[in-house]
Amino acid sequence: MRLKKKRKLRIKLPDTVPPEVGKSFSALIPAFLTLTLFAALVFLTNIVFGFGLQELVTKAIQAPLDLVVQSRFGINIIMFFQNLLWSVGIHGTFVLGPIKDPSLLSAIQENINALQAGQEIPNIVTKPFIDSFAMLGGGGFTIGLIIAIFIASKRSDYREVTKFATVPGLFNINEPLMFGLPVILNPVLAIPLILVPIINLNIAYLATSLGLVSKTVAYIPWTTPPVLSAFLATAGDWRAALLAVLLIVISVIIYLPFVMATNRMAEIEKKVQ
């Protein structure tokens, strides 16, 4: 863009030439210089390091990032900040997606390749692993919140919003719940919103590392319903589906006290009014 602004690098055409055609020609020299610069960088990196510029970027940036995302500590930190952002009204999944998703997608591809080659599956933490065990119902593991509201909420507004949000929640779309209750900027519900995914992530990680559940070897859409997603991602391991059910139960148990707390908050608000 900076090179395009340089008047000396523009190709001047007669006024009779249509403006759009003139703009195309004015970008020729900047484009040529840009391509030449990057071609030279690729040539130099091949001479100096023995591999291209793309591989240099991968080794310098992507490889360390893979180590962070693939580690248990690293993915816990990422999940913490992802749901913390959700709690203040920022779409944490989209914001942190560019950081974690390339590594998670690379990890599931490595697992798929290993399965096809008949080799040991290398990675526990993959995108289907996160989607199937740590984000059921969407960010914050809100499938547990939906069930907890139907069980314990006495608030008519919560129950009505949840009725509307249930079907999207079954496909891991939780914006109606997040912004409808709301969950965001709600100091009571923010606590389980952050804690539940981390607790369930660690339970699933431990179960997988101990061999109680198969590693994920299939890439499935993030909108695949809970339980079914775990079954399909692990190539039909019924134990993974059972684990997903257990995690949902745990999430409901954790969410229940906070839902009850919102009941008391509503009662206090009525008395004040």
N, C-alpha and C positions, 0 to 999 in steps of 0.2 A: 504493500500500500504506500509506503514511503517513497519507493522508487517511482511509482505512478505519478506522484505529485511533483516530481522533478521535471520542469519544463524542457530542459535540455535533452531529456530522454524520450520525449514524445515525438511521434511521426506526424508532421503537419500535412494535412490533406486540404484540397480546395474546398471552399464553402459549398460547392454543389454536391459534395458527398454527404449522404444522410448521416445525422448525428450518431446513430447507433453503430454504424460502420466505422465512423471516425474514432469512437471510443475503443472499438476492438483493436484497431491499428495502433492507437496510442499506448496500448498495454503490451505490444509485442516486444519492445526492447527491455522493459522491466522484467517480463516473463522470461526472456532469454537469459538475462543476467542472473535471475534467481535460480533457474535450472542449472546454469553453468556453475554457480557457487556450490550448490548441493552436490553436483556431479564431482566437483573437485574435492569436496569433503569426503565423499564416498571413496574416491581414488586414494586419498591420503590415508584414511583409516585402514584401507586394505593393505597399503604398503607398511604402515607403522605397526598395526595390531594384528594383521592377518585376517581380519573380517570386516564386514561392511558397517556403515553408519547405523543401520537399523539394529544390528546385533550389538553394537556398542551401547546404544540406548537401552536395549534389553538387559544387558549385563550390568549397566550402571544404575538403572532405575527400576526396571521390572523385576529383576532377580531379588534384590533386597526387599522389595514390596511383597513378592511371593512368600518370602520367609516370614514376614510379619503376619500376613493374612492366613498362612497355613498353620501358624503356631496357635496353640490354645490360648495363650495370653493375648496375642495380637487380635484374634477374632473376638475375644471378650471385650477388649477395649473398643473395637470398632462397633460392636453391637450396643455397647453402653452409650456411646455418643450418638449412634443412629437413633435410638429410642429417646435419648435426652432431647435431641432436636425435635422429634415428633411431639414431645410433651410441651414444647413452647411454640408449636404451630408451624414448624418447618418440616417439610417432607424429607425426613432423614434418609429414607431409602434412595431417593433420587440424588440427594446431595452427596452421599458417600458412595453411590453406585460406581462412578468413574474410578474411584480408588480401589474398591474391593472386587468389583465384578470381573475385570480382566483376569485377575489371579484365580478367582473361583471358577470361571469358565475354562481356563487353561487346565485347572486341576481335574475337572470332570472329563475333559477330553483325554487327559493322560489315563484316567481310570478306564475310559471306554477302549482306548488303544490297548491297554494292558489286558483287559478282558478278552478282546478279540485275538490277542496273541497268546492267550493261555498263561499269562504271567500273573504274579501277585499284584493285587490292586494297591497302588501306592498311597493314595490320599484319602484322609477322612473328611477334611473340610472342603466342600465343593458348594457350588450354587444350589444344586438340588438338596444337599444336606441342610443348608441354612433354611431353604424354603420349606422343607418337609418336617423339620424338627424345631425350628426356632421362630418361625413366622406364620404359624397356622392362624388363619383368619386375617392375616396382614401384619404390619409392624406392631410390635407390642404383644403379639400372641393374643389378639383380641377375640379369638373364638372362645376363650375362657371367660372373658368379660361378658360376652353375649349370654352364655349359659348362666353365669352367676347372676346377671340381672333378672333373667326369667325365674330363677330360684328364689332370690332374696329381696329384690328391689320392690319397695312399696310406692315408688314415685311413678305416677302415671306418665309424666313426660319421658322418663327414661324407658319405660316399657313400650311406649308408642314408637319412639325413635328406634329402639332395638328391633321391633317387629319389622320396620322398614329396612333395617340394616342387616337382617339375618341372611337373606338370600345372597346379597353381594358378599357377605362375610364368608359364606361357604365356598366362595371362589377367591378368597383372600383379598377382597377389595373392602377396605375398612374406612374409607373416607366418610361415608354417611354416618358412621358411628363416631369417628374422631371429631368431626365438625358439628355433628347433630346433637350429641349429649350436652356439651362437648367433652371430649377427653382431653383435648389440648387446653393448656392454661388452667387445668384442673389439678390443684395441688394434691388432692386425695388420690385420684386415679393415676397421677403421674408416677407414683411410687411403684405400684405393680406393673405399670406399663414398661418401666425400665428393668425391673427385677425379673419378671417372669421369663422373658426370652433368654436372659443370661443363665438363669437356673436350668431351664430346659435344654439349652445348648450344651451345658456342661454334663448333664445327665446323658444326653445322646452321644456326646463325645466319649464319655467313659464307657458306655455300653458298646460302642463301636470299637474302641481300642481294645476292649477285653474279648472281642469276638462274639459278643452276645447278639449283635446285629450286623448284618452285612454292610459293607461300604457301598456308597452310591455309585452306580455304574451306568446310569441312563439319565440323559438330560430330559427333563419334563417341563412343560410350561408352568410358570409360577401360579397360574390361575387354577391348577389342578386341585380339587377339593382335599381337605385334610384327611389323613389316614390313607386314602387312595394314593396320594402323592408319595408317601413313604414306601408303600408297597411297590409302586411302579419304579421309583428311583433306585431301589435296591434289587431290581430284576425279579420281583415277586417273592421277596422274603416276608413271610407272614409275621415274623418276629418284629420287623420294622413297623408294620401296621399296628401291632400290639403296643409297641413302644409309643407310637404317636397317640394312641388312645390313652395310655398312662400319662403322657405329658399333658394332654387336655384335662384330665382329671386333676392333676397337680395344679395346673393354671387356674382352674375353677376354685379350688381350695384356697389358693393365694388371693384371688380376686374377691372372694366372698366377704371377708372382713371390711374391705374398703368400700364395697357396694353397700354394706350395712351402715357404714359411716356416712355415706351420702344420704341414707334415710334419715339419720339423726340431724344432719345439716339441714335437710328440708323442713324437719319439724321445728328446729330453732328459728329458721327464716320465717315460718308461719307465725310463731309466737311474737317475733319482733314486729311483724307487720300488724 
